[in-house]
Amino acid sequence: MQNVLILGGGASGLTAAVSAARAGARVTLLERGERVGRKLLATGNGRCNLTNARLSPADYHGDIAFVREVLAAAPLRDVLSFFSSLGLMTRTEEEGRVYPRSGQASAVLDVLRRGIAGTNVTVRTGARAVSISPSRKGGFSVSLEDGSYLRAERVVCACGGKAAPHFGSDGAAYALLTPLGHTVTPLYPALTQLRCRHRALRSLKGIRAQAEATLYADGAAVSLEEGEVLFTDYGLSGYPIFQLSGLAARLIGKGRAVCVRLNLLPELPPEARALFLSARLDAFAEEPASALWTGVLHRRLGEAVLADADVAPDARCGALGEKERRALLHTLFGMAFPVTGVQGFDSAQVTAGGISTDEVEPATLASRLVPGLYITGETLDVDGRCGGFNLHFAWATGLLAGRAAAQP
Ligand SMILES: Cc1cc2nc3c(=O)[nH]c(=O)nc-3n(C[C@H](O)[C@H](O)[C@H](O)COP(=O)(O)OP(=O)(O)OC[C@H]3O[C@@H](n4cnc5c(N)ncnc54)[C@H](O)[C@@H]3O)c2cc1C
């Protein structure tokens, strides 16, 4: 029977523990916090968006070929049947997002705990691993913060990334793995807010708007997302902004000039835009420009569009010239927010970058450098879109690594 030591009691570590125990291993799970799975309770706004029914490798950033192999080895049906075997019922909502049927993230943690109870898994909380040393006779010695050591034949490093360190994932995984020869690609906060430069941000704070957000790098469009944008006093937030944030962070890291342009009327097809504006200007011909967006945009957002287009609020709509009309069109369908940075790891949901996937076998998550070592979840250089993809990757890698680590 293999002795498997799992470092980290988060999504991938808990899954690896159940998977290894089911495959016949004796498992010890170390969690530095006082409880396992604390982050899970906060996921999906307390509802835990655990996977996505429309999952595909294209929903991930990083080494897509690696992701494809992981997802082939642990596809959606395997993850769903794993949770079903633990007693979890799920429901699928819009855009394929899968949640526990009860609507509570705690249900996911409860069934994982249930999967561990009564098996060959010992959970030790308040136990922080500080180093992993392969021993000459085979196996590993793992030292803990309190000065004690644990021995195991196999080690699964499931310590997460650097995002949301208040849940325990403070980048410890990289410090554990780099002395063993593993390399870490540049790390960026992802699924987070963007800091922007725009004179109207203070007045726009708190406003929400349905918009199409396009990310530009050095003037070229690189990615587009649609949904509800939230204006904050430092920049932009909301679902489409989160989706763009990892790429924005990488581009800024490479010294590129990054900007988000918001199309504030995404429901209008491009060919209808000019006509829409002319009809609007005709209908409001005798009124000041400040009235132009009444019934269309939030008042303060409308004021900001006029200011960006350099149109005086008291100018008569019917008197606006061609230059002003073009500026209004340009701003309404592409209001520019130069991006100065992304919010830090404290506000981010995931880490972009991590342990190089070249150094890990995708079907087992075994280290190619250190026999007997496995690396799962967010520690790896893979990050997914918002929508259940990051947790799916954590479950998938946990399932595969646990099973492989249990093999003689
Ligand atoms: C607020 C929030 C909401 C999110 N919502 C969603 C969502 O709805 N859907 C989705 O797909 N993704 C979501 N995510 C992302 C998702 O939670 C993570 O990608 C996923 O949990 C990563 O799993 P992991 O096992 O790699 O790491 P983690 O879940 O971070 O677990 C790592 C564990 O290791 C422990 N640990 C760290 N260092 C040590 C050490 N040295 N010794 C012992 N233990 C250690 C930590 O305490 C932690 O418990 C969300 C993230 C956040 C922060």
The ligand as an SDF file (V2000), in Angstrom:
LIG
                    3D

 53 58  0  0  0  0  0  0  0  0999 V2000
  -13.3520   34.3490   -4.1610 C   0  0  0  0  0  0  0  0  0  0  0  0
  -13.0680   33.2590   -5.1560 C   0  0  0  0  0  0  0  0  0  0  0  0
  -14.1180   32.7280   -5.8980 C   0  0  0  0  0  0  0  0  0  0  0  0
  -13.8590   31.7240   -6.8270 C   0  0  0  0  0  0  0  0  0  0  0  0
  -14.9230   31.1780   -7.4950 N   0  0  0  0  0  0  0  0  0  0  0  0
  -14.6990   30.1890   -8.3930 C   0  0  0  0  0  0  0  0  0  0  0  0
  -15.7960   29.5430   -9.0410 C   0  0  0  0  0  0  0  0  0  0  0  0
  -16.9650   29.7800   -8.7340 O   0  0  0  0  0  0  0  0  0  0  0  0
  -15.5060   28.6090   -9.9910 N   0  0  0  0  0  0  0  0  0  0  0  0
  -14.2200   28.2540  -10.3180 C   0  0  0  0  0  0  0  0  0  0  0  0
  -14.0070   27.4130  -11.1880 O   0  0  0  0  0  0  0  0  0  0  0  0
  -13.1600   28.8100   -9.6610 N   0  0  0  0  0  0  0  0  0  0  0  0
  -13.3750   29.7410   -8.7110 C   0  0  0  0  0  0  0  0  0  0  0  0
  -12.3100   30.2850   -8.0290 N   0  0  0  0  0  0  0  0  0  0  0  0
  -10.9520   29.7520   -8.3070 C   0  0  0  0  0  0  0  0  0  0  0  0
  -10.7440   28.3910   -7.5970 C   0  0  0  0  0  0  0  0  0  0  0  0
  -11.2400   28.4760   -6.2720 O   0  0  0  0  0  0  0  0  0  0  0  0
   -9.2660   27.9760   -7.5670 C   0  0  0  0  0  0  0  0  0  0  0  0
   -8.7500   28.0120   -8.8820 O   0  0  0  0  0  0  0  0  0  0  0  0
   -9.1100   26.5720   -7.0020 C   0  0  0  0  0  0  0  0  0  0  0  0
   -9.5560   26.5400   -5.6580 O   0  0  0  0  0  0  0  0  0  0  0  0
   -7.6440   26.1100   -7.0360 C   0  0  0  0  0  0  0  0  0  0  0  0
   -7.5660   24.8650   -6.4120 O   0  0  0  0  0  0  0  0  0  0  0  0
   -6.1690   24.3670   -5.8080 P   0  0  0  0  0  0  0  0  0  0  0  0
   -6.4340   23.0550   -5.1680 O   0  0  0  0  0  0  0  0  0  0  0  0
   -5.1150   24.4340   -6.8300 O   0  0  0  0  0  0  0  0  0  0  0  0
   -5.7690   25.4350   -4.7020 O   0  0  0  0  0  0  0  0  0  0  0  0
   -6.5650   26.0190   -3.4520 P   0  0  0  0  0  0  0  0  0  0  0  0
   -8.0170   25.7020   -3.5610 O   0  0  0  0  0  0  0  0  0  0  0  0
   -6.1320   27.4140   -3.3180 O   0  0  0  0  0  0  0  0  0  0  0  0
   -6.0180   25.1600   -2.2280 O   0  0  0  0  0  0  0  0  0  0  0  0
   -4.6930   25.2470   -1.7680 C   0  0  0  0  0  0  0  0  0  0  0  0
   -4.6940   24.8000   -0.3140 C   0  0  0  0  0  0  0  0  0  0  0  0
   -3.3510   24.5820    0.0990 O   0  0  0  0  0  0  0  0  0  0  0  0
   -3.1740   25.1030    1.3960 C   0  0  0  0  0  0  0  0  0  0  0  0
   -1.7260   25.3810    1.5530 N   0  0  0  0  0  0  0  0  0  0  0  0
   -1.0130   26.3530    0.9400 C   0  0  0  0  0  0  0  0  0  0  0  0
    0.2770   26.2640    1.2790 N   0  0  0  0  0  0  0  0  0  0  0  0
    0.3870   25.1960    2.1110 C   0  0  0  0  0  0  0  0  0  0  0  0
    1.4850   24.5950    2.7820 C   0  0  0  0  0  0  0  0  0  0  0  0
    2.7250   25.0790    2.6480 N   0  0  0  0  0  0  0  0  0  0  0  0
    1.2500   23.5110    3.5610 N   0  0  0  0  0  0  0  0  0  0  0  0
   -0.0270   23.0160    3.7230 C   0  0  0  0  0  0  0  0  0  0  0  0
   -1.0970   23.5620    3.1100 N   0  0  0  0  0  0  0  0  0  0  0  0
   -0.8920   24.6340    2.2900 C   0  0  0  0  0  0  0  0  0  0  0  0
   -4.0350   26.3430    1.4230 C   0  0  0  0  0  0  0  0  0  0  0  0
   -4.3510   26.7370    2.7400 O   0  0  0  0  0  0  0  0  0  0  0  0
   -5.2530   25.8740    0.6230 C   0  0  0  0  0  0  0  0  0  0  0  0
   -6.2320   25.2830    1.4580 O   0  0  0  0  0  0  0  0  0  0  0  0
  -12.5350   31.2660   -7.0630 C   0  0  0  0  0  0  0  0  0  0  0  0
  -11.4910   31.8000   -6.3140 C   0  0  0  0  0  0  0  0  0  0  0  0
  -11.7440   32.7900   -5.3520 C   0  0  0  0  0  0  0  0  0  0  0  0
  -10.6090   33.3450   -4.5430 C   0  0  0  0  0  0  0  0  0  0  0  0
  1  2  1  0
  2  3  1  0
  2 52  2  0
  3  4  2  0
  4  5  1  0
  4 50  1  0
  5  6  2  0
  6  7  1  0
  6 13  1  0
  7  8  2  0
  7  9  1  0
  9 10  1  0
 10 11  2  0
 10 12  1  0
 12 13  2  0
 13 14  1  0
 14 15  1  0
 14 50  1  0
 15 16  1  0
 16 17  1  0
 16 18  1  0
 18 19  1  0
 18 20  1  0
 20 21  1  0
 20 22  1  0
 22 23  1  0
 23 24  1  0
 24 25  2  0
 24 26  1  0
 24 27  1  0
 27 28  1  0
 28 29  2  0
 28 30  1  0
 28 31  1  0
 31 32  1  0
 32 33  1  0
 33 34  1  0
 33 48  1  0
 34 35  1  0
 35 36  1  0
 35 46  1  0
 36 37  1  0
 36 45  1  0
 37 38  2  0
 38 39  1  0
 39 40  1  0
 39 45  2  0
 40 41  1  0
 40 42  2  0
 42 43  1  0
 43 44  2  0
 44 45  1  0
 46 47  1  0
 46 48  1  0
 48 49  1  0
 50 51  2  0
 51 52  1  0
 52 53  1  0
M  END
$$$$
